[in-house]
C-alpha cells in the first residue's frame, strides 16, 4: 500500500508528474511511484552509510527511460536508490524522517508556512 501525502507541503515549485524522454505525458496505468508518495532513500555518503531517509516524490517520473524521479529530499534521484516507504518504517532507528511527514501520515492537517515552518492541526474523528 502506497503512503501518499500532499506534495505541496514539501516544495514551493510545481513539477511535471510524468515524463517520457523529457516530454510531459499522461500517467501510466500502473505506475510504481506517484506524486506525493513517501519513499525511503539509502544514504550513500560516508557518514550516512547504512542509514536511510524518507522523502516525498514531487514529480518528473520517467521510470522507463531515465530511471529517475524528483524528491523533496535530494532532487533527481535514481529509482534504484529508493523503495516505497511502509508504515513500519516509522520508528526504526536507521530511518530518518521529517516531522511533517510523520504527522501527515497520522492524519494531522499539515500546512507549510511562508517561513518554511509547519503548522499541525490534530485530526478530527
Secondary structure, DSSP 8 states (H G I E B T S, - for coil): ---B--GGGS-SS---SBEETTEE----TT-S--TTBEEEEE--SGGGTT-EEEEEEEEEEETTTT-EEEETTTEEEEGGGEEE--GGGTT-TTEE--HHHHHHHTT-EEEE-TTS-EEEE----
